[in-house]
Amino acid sequence: MTRLVCAFALLLCASAGPARAAEAAGADLAALRQLNDDYVKAFLACDVARFQKILADDFSGVLADGRLIDKAEFLRQAKEPPDARGLRLHDVAIRIYGDAAIITAYVTYRRADGTPVRTGYTNLCVRRGGSWAVAWVQWTRIAAP
């Protein structure tokens, strides 16, 4: 009888494990989607205070023109209104690897002079202290088709 009870308890724990894991993954996915949305909204609104919160203290990255930046430089540049009209995200993908995640997306917009721009970005996000932050970004210009 004890074996039967132990086997039943083990079965219950095993079946609850994947459900809990899926629930946790769903919560992480929702948090990362929100982080990405906040990142784009902060960019468009020049919201340096929001960037201060969503960028990791050790944030760094590479801009589309090849310049390396740290958090202080990113925040300085974030104060300047972007020359981006009608910005749209395409093919946003979020991949979670434990306490790290990669967010990729393609972006299209027009400059004030009407020039079309296509870029892509990759954000490396890390979970620290129970919340997600952007630790790395790389922007890449995409050639016209």
NORMODA-V134990 format. One line per field, one symbol per residue. ss: DSSP state (2 for helix, 1 for strand, 0 for the rest). Layout:
ss: ???
This chain:
ss: 0222222222222222222222222222222222222222222220022222221111111100000111222222220000001111111111111001111111111100000111111111111100111111111110000
